[in-house]
């Protein structure tokens, strides 16, 4: 593994979208977004996925790469919530009322700083406008430092059924070094409240933070397993101070060496697998009964900007709020990055400031890369049937070169032939590298990316 890390732990896209967001450009306008909204009604997937970006935080974590802002005065928050509703006024009329809601997701920032009544109003507005599939996913990212028992209960009453709780680490010294507060309540109490209903609980962790070691991070993972979350995520800390200058503050304490960071992930994965959790994608772990694992076994796992999902719950993403990215079949559209500018733009129209229109080849390349990234395998004939396109046309839309893939095979990363690419278990850490070898945009790029580990 050490030799493979030396060779393949090179900067490549994360492929949470294709193309990655650093390909978006300002030539994509609000008019382009309106056209993409119209086109989305006759495109696949038919289901609807909605995202609300709540950018406010009580304190800003140094490690965070999200677009977040200090809370400020209440009147600014009130104006922002009003702008979200105005944006819905402008976008929802474009969407066919017969289409069904499959997902609603609140991210941030810290969505749980808002009163649950405000969150419920946003949920209720969508469910009163569109029908929903059976058991839609209504998810919220939660910072457990500020929520008491009453608030957790109110989130259930607001309609949420999936909770992503940002633990990051149970070691309070690590949290302090990252300017993050620990949970207000014992996690056992939070779990008892949320388990009253048929909810899905995620625990999110970050490895590669200051003061973390293989031993300390392993202890956090073992403690998490005792709680028996439905899903657990181990995010690799991406140190990108040229994007988020706050991250420079972490350098004062010092970041773990790359080899130590890699061992954190490897040991966490071993512990989770031994405890019965199944690996999903690069960094997710789920119980064997989870529908995500069933989808992976059937090679039907999918993802969008909301994260990993099944074909049942996936949808085109319609996003609201500052810096929010809508992910439609033929285009991406991103809103303004500052709160004041977002509010001002929404008062007069849409807040889109950049985006990307995908060519036909890029839409094909997206399907290829997404299929490989999610399922660790790619069957060209299966994909041909799903897309109703000849295999050769699909391959020509990518950067597929058998010679490059023979190199991966010689290193034990993949097995492949003319019909199939299969990522070997020991090569899964480098699936991003294999995906990048299929990406035509990577043939001539000046973009900056993070390392896989």
C-alpha positions in Angstrom: 0.0 0.0 0.0 2.9 2.4 0.8 4.2 2.2 -2.8 0.7 2.7 -4.2 0.2 5.8 -2.0 3.5 7.2 -3.2 2.5 6.7 -6.8 -1.3 7.6 -6.7 -1.7 10.0 -3.9 -1.6 12.9 -6.4 -4.1 15.7 -6.8 -7.2 14.7 -8.7 -10.9 15.8 -8.6 -13.2 14.5 -5.9 -15.9 14.0 -8.6 -18.7 14.9 -6.3 -19.9 16.5 -9.5 -18.8 16.3 -13.1 -17.3 18.6 -14.2 -16.0 19.7 -10.8 -17.1 23.1 -9.6 -13.8 24.8 -10.5 -14.8 24.5 -14.1 -17.8 26.7 -13.6 -17.6 30.0 -15.4 -19.3 33.5 -15.2 -20.4 33.3 -18.8 -23.3 31.1 -17.5 -26.1 33.6 -16.6 -29.5 33.6 -14.9 -31.0 33.4 -18.4 -29.1 30.2 -19.0 -30.4 28.9 -15.7 -34.0 29.6 -16.7 -33.5 27.7 -19.9 -32.0 24.8 -18.0 -35.0 24.8 -15.6 -37.3 24.5 -18.5 -35.3 21.6 -20.0 -35.1 19.8 -16.7 -38.8 18.9 -16.9 -38.2 16.6 -19.9 -34.9 15.2 -18.6 -33.9 12.3 -16.3 -34.0 11.8 -13.4 -37.6 13.0 -13.1 -37.6 13.2 -9.3 -37.0 16.4 -7.4 -34.2 17.0 -5.0 -34.1 20.4 -3.1 -31.3 22.0 -1.2 -31.2 24.9 1.2 -27.9 26.5 2.1 -28.0 28.0 5.6 -24.6 29.8 5.9 -24.7 31.1 9.5 -22.5 29.7 12.3 -22.2 30.7 15.9 -18.4 30.3 15.6 -16.3 29.4 12.5 -14.3 26.2 12.5 -10.8 26.7 11.2 -11.0 23.4 9.2 -14.2 24.2 7.4 -14.2 24.5 3.6 -17.9 25.5 3.4 -19.2 28.9 2.5 -20.2 30.0 6.0 -20.5 33.3 7.9 -20.7 34.4 11.5 -24.3 34.8 12.6 -24.4 38.6 13.0 -27.6 40.4 13.8 -31.1 38.8 13.8 -32.4 41.2 11.1 -29.8 39.9 8.6 -31.0 36.3 9.3 -34.6 37.4 8.8 -33.7 39.0 5.5 -31.9 35.9 4.4 -34.9 33.6 5.2 -37.2 36.0 3.3 -34.8 35.9 0.3 -35.0 32.1 0.3 -38.8 32.3 0.0 -38.4 34.9 -2.8 -36.0 32.6 -4.7 -38.6 29.8 -4.4 -41.2 32.2 -5.8 -39.0 32.7 -8.8 -37.8 29.1 -9.4 -40.7 26.8 -8.4 -43.1 28.0 -11.2 -40.6 26.6 -13.8 -40.9 23.1 -12.4 -43.6 20.6 -13.5 -46.1 20.2 -10.6 -46.5 16.5 -11.3 -42.9 15.7 -10.5 -42.3 14.1 -7.1 -40.0 15.2 -4.3 -37.4 12.5 -3.4 -35.0 14.5 -1.3 -34.8 17.7 0.7 -31.5 18.6 2.3 -30.4 21.5 4.5 -26.6 22.2 4.6 -24.4 25.0 5.8 -23.0 26.7 7.7 -25.1 25.4 10.6 -28.8 24.9 9.6 -29.6 23.9 13.2 -29.0 27.5 14.5 -32.4 28.3 13.0 -35.6 27.8 14.9 -37.2 24.5 13.8 -40.4 26.4 13.0 -38.5 28.2 10.2 -37.1 25.0 8.8 -40.6 23.4 8.9 -42.0 26.3 6.9 -39.5 25.7 4.1 -40.3 21.9 4.2 -44.0 22.5 4.3 -43.9 24.9 1.4 -42.3 22.3 -0.9 -44.6 19.4 0.2 -47.6 21.6 -0.4 -46.4 22.4 -3.9 -45.3 19.0 -5.2 -46.2 15.4 -4.5 -43.6 13.1 -2.9 -42.4 9.6 -3.4 -43.0 7.1 -0.5 -40.6 7.9 2.3 -38.7 10.8 0.8 -35.4 11.7 2.4 -35.6 14.9 4.5 -32.1 15.6 5.8 -30.3 18.2 7.9 -26.7 18.7 8.8 -26.5 19.2 12.6 -23.9 20.8 14.8 -24.6 19.2 18.2 -22.9 21.9 20.3 -26.0 24.2 20.6 -29.0 21.9 20.6 -30.9 20.8 23.7 -33.4 18.0 24.1 -36.4 20.2 23.1 -34.7 21.3 19.9 -33.8 17.8 18.8 -37.4 16.8 19.3 -38.6 19.9 17.3 -36.5 18.7 14.3 -38.4 15.5 14.2 -41.7 17.4 14.4 -40.4 19.6 11.5 -40.4 16.5 9.3 -36.7 15.5 9.2 -35.9 11.8 9.0 -32.1 11.9 8.4 -29.7 13.6 10.6 -26.0 14.2 9.8 -24.4 15.0 13.1 -21.0 16.7 12.7 -18.8 15.2 15.4 -15.5 15.6 13.5 -13.7 14.1 16.5 -14.5 13.1 20.1 -11.2 14.4 21.4 -11.9 17.8 22.8 -8.2 18.9 22.3 -8.6 18.3 18.6 -11.9 20.2 18.5 -10.3 23.1 20.4 -7.4 23.3 17.9 -10.0 23.6 15.1 -12.1 26.2 17.1 -15.1 23.8 17.3 -17.2 23.1 20.4 -18.2 19.6 21.5 -21.8 18.3 21.7 -24.0 20.0 24.3 -25.7 16.7 25.2 -24.2 13.2 25.5 -24.7 11.5 22.1 -26.6 8.7 23.9 -29.3 11.2 24.8 -29.5 12.6 21.2 -29.8 9.1 19.8 -32.6 8.2 22.3 -34.6 11.2 21.1 -34.0 10.6 17.4 -34.7 6.9 17.6 -38.3 7.6 18.7 -39.1 7.8 15.0 -37.9 5.9 12.0 -34.9 8.1 11.5 -31.5 7.6 9.9 -28.5 8.9 11.9 -25.2 9.7 10.3 -22.1 10.6 12.3 -19.5 12.7 10.4 -15.8 12.7 11.2 -12.7 14.4 9.7 -9.2 12.9 9.7 -6.1 14.9 9.2 -6.7 17.6 11.8 -4.1 19.0 14.2 -3.3 16.9 17.2 -4.9 13.8 15.7 -3.0 10.5 15.7 -3.9 7.0 14.4 -4.5 6.0 18.0 -6.7 9.0 18.9 -8.8 8.9 15.8 -9.3 5.1 16.2 -10.7 5.8 19.7 -13.2 8.2 18.2 -14.3 5.6 15.7 -14.6 2.9 18.4 -16.7 5.3 20.5 -18.9 6.0 17.5 -19.5 2.3 16.8 -20.8 1.9 20.4 -23.6 4.3 19.5 -24.5 2.2 16.4 -25.2 5.0 13.9 -26.9 3.9 10.7 -24.1 5.6 8.7 -20.7 6.9 9.5 -18.5 9.2 7.3 -14.7 9.7 7.5 -13.9 12.8 5.5 -10.3 13.5 4.5 -9.4 17.0 5.7 -8.6 19.1 2.6 -6.1 21.8 3.4 -6.8 24.5 0.8 -5.9 27.8 2.6 -5.8 29.6 -0.8 -9.6 29.1 -0.8 -10.3 29.4 2.9 -7.7 31.5 4.7 -9.0 30.5 8.1 -7.3 27.1 7.5 -3.9 28.8 7.8 -4.6 29.0 11.6 -4.3 25.2 11.8 -0.7 25.5 10.6 0.2 27.1 13.9 -0.6 23.9 15.7 0.6 21.7 12.9 -1.1 19.1 10.6 -0.4 15.4 10.8 2.2 14.1 8.3 0.7 12.6 5.1 1.7 9.0 6.1 0.0 9.4 9.5 -3.1 10.8 7.9 -3.2 7.8 5.5 -2.9 5.4 8.4 -5.8 7.1 10.2 -8.1 6.3 7.3 -6.8 2.7 6.9 -7.2 1.9 10.6 -10.6 3.5 10.8 -11.7 1.5 7.8 -10.4 -1.7 9.4 -12.2 -1.0 12.6 -15.5 -0.2 10.9 -15.4 -3.2 8.6 -14.6 -5.5 11.6 -17.7 -4.0 13.3 -19.9 -5.0 10.3 -20.1 -1.6 8.6 -19.8 -1.8 4.8 -17.7 0.6 2.7 -19.7 2.9 0.4 -17.7 5.1 -2.0 -14.6 6.8 -0.7 -15.5 7.6 2.8 -19.0 6.3 3.8 -19.7 3.3 5.9 -23.2 1.8 6.4 -24.9 -1.2 8.0 -25.5 -4.2 5.7 -29.3 -3.5 5.9 -28.9 0.0 4.5 -30.5 0.6 1.1 -27.2 2.2 0.0 -25.4 -1.1 0.5 -28.2 -3.0 -1.4 -27.8 -0.5 -4.2 -24.0 -1.0 -4.3 -24.4 -4.8 -4.4 -26.8 -4.3 -7.4 -24.4 -1.8 -9.0 -27.1 0.8 -8.8 -25.5 3.2 -6.3 -25.8 6.8 -7.3 -24.8 10.3 -6.0 -25.7 13.9 -6.4 -24.7 17.0 -4.5 -26.8 15.7 -1.6 -24.4 12.7 -1.3 -24.8 9.0 -2.0 -28.3 7.9 -2.8 -30.2 5.2 -4.6 -32.0 5.5 -7.9 -35.2 5.7 -5.9 -34.2 8.8 -4.0 -32.0 10.6 -6.6 -33.3 13.7 -8.3 -32.1 16.7 -10.2 -31.1 19.2 -7.5 -32.7 22.6 -7.2 -30.7 24.7 -4.7 -31.6 27.8 -2.8 -29.4 30.3 -0.9 -26.0 31.9 -1.0 -23.4 29.9 -3.0 -26.0 27.1 -3.5 -25.4 24.9 -6.6 -28.3 23.5 -8.7 -27.4 20.3 -10.4 -29.7 19.7 -13.4 -29.3 17.2 -16.1 -27.8 19.6 -18.6 -26.3 22.3 -16.4 -25.0 23.5 -13.1 -25.9 26.9 -11.7 -24.3 28.6 -8.7 -25.7 31.5 -6.7 -23.8 34.6 -5.4 -21.2 33.9 -2.7 -22.0 36.7 -0.3 -25.1 37.1 1.7 -25.7 40.8 0.9 -25.2 40.3 -2.8 -27.5 37.2 -2.8 -30.3 39.2 -1.0 -29.9 42.1 -3.4 -30.0 39.9 -6.5 -33.0 38.0 -5.3 -34.9 41.2 -4.8 -34.7 41.8 -8.6 -34.3 38.3 -10.2 -32.3 35.2 -9.8 -29.0 35.1 -7.9 -27.0 32.9 -10.4 -23.5 34.3 -11.0 -21.8 31.3 -12.7 -22.4 27.8 -13.9 -21.7 25.3 -16.6 -23.7 23.9 -19.5 -22.7 20.3 -20.3 -22.2 19.1 -23.8 -23.6 15.7 -24.9 -20.2 14.1 -24.5 -19.7 15.6 -21.0 -23.1 14.3 -20.0 -22.0 10.8 -21.1 -18.6 11.2 -19.4 -20.4 12.2 -16.2 -22.4 9.0 -16.3 -19.3 6.9 -16.8 -17.3 8.5 -14.0 -20.3 8.6 -11.6 -21.0 4.9 -12.2 -17.4 3.9 -11.5 -17.0 6.2 -8.5 -20.1 5.0 -6.8 -20.0 1.3 -7.6 -16.3 0.5 -8.0 -17.1 -1.1 -11.3 -18.2 -0.1 -14.8 -19.8 -2.5 -17.3 -19.8 -0.8 -20.7 -22.7 -2.9 -22.0 -24.9 -2.2 -19.0 -24.2 1.5 -19.4 -24.9 1.3 -23.1 -28.3 -0.2 -22.3 -29.1 2.4 -19.7 -28.1 5.3 -21.9 -29.4 3.8 -25.2 -26.1 4.5 -26.8 -23.5 2.3 -28.5 -20.5 1.2 -26.4 -18.0 2.8 -28.8 -19.8 6.2 -28.6 -19.7 6.1 -24.8 -16.0 5.2 -24.8 -15.3 8.0 -27.4 -16.9 10.5 -25.1 -14.3 9.7 -22.4 -10.5 9.6 -22.3 -10.4 5.8 -22.1 -7.1 4.4 -23.2 -6.4 0.7 -22.7 -2.7 1.3 -22.3 -3.3 3.6 -19.3 -5.6 1.0 -17.7 -3.1 -1.8 -18.2 -0.8 0.3 -15.9 -3.5 0.4 -13.2 -4.0 -3.4 -13.6 -0.3 -4.1 -13.3 -0.3 -2.2 -10.0 -3.2 -4.3 -8.7 -5.6 -1.3 -8.6 -8.1 -2.7 -11.2 -9.1 -5.7 -13.3 -10.4 -4.9 -16.7 -11.1 -6.1 -20.2 -13.0 -4.7 -23.2 -16.3 -5.1 -21.4 -15.7 -4.0 -17.8 -13.5 -2.1 -15.3 -13.5 -3.4 -11.8 -11.8 -1.6 -8.9 -10.1 -4.2 -6.7 -10.6 -3.9 -2.9 -7.0 -2.8 -2.4 -7.4 -0.2 -5.1 -10.6 1.5 -3.9 -8.6 4.2 -2.2 -7.5 5.3 -5.7 -10.8 5.2 -7.5 -10.5 8.9 -8.1 -7.3 8.3 -10.0 -9.0 5.7 -12.2 -11.9 8.1 -12.8 -9.5 10.9 -13.7 -8.0 8.6 -16.4 -11.5 8.5 -18.0 -12.0 12.3 -17.8 -11.4 14.1 -21.1 -11.2 17.4 -19.2 -8.1 16.2 -17.4 -6.2 15.8 -20.6 -5.6 19.6 -20.7 -6.3 21.2 -17.4 -4.8 23.9 -15.3 -7.2 23.3 -12.3 -6.0 22.7 -8.8 -7.3 19.6 -6.9 -6.8 17.9 -3.6 -5.1 14.5 -2.9 -7.2 11.3 -2.5 -5.8 10.7 1.0 
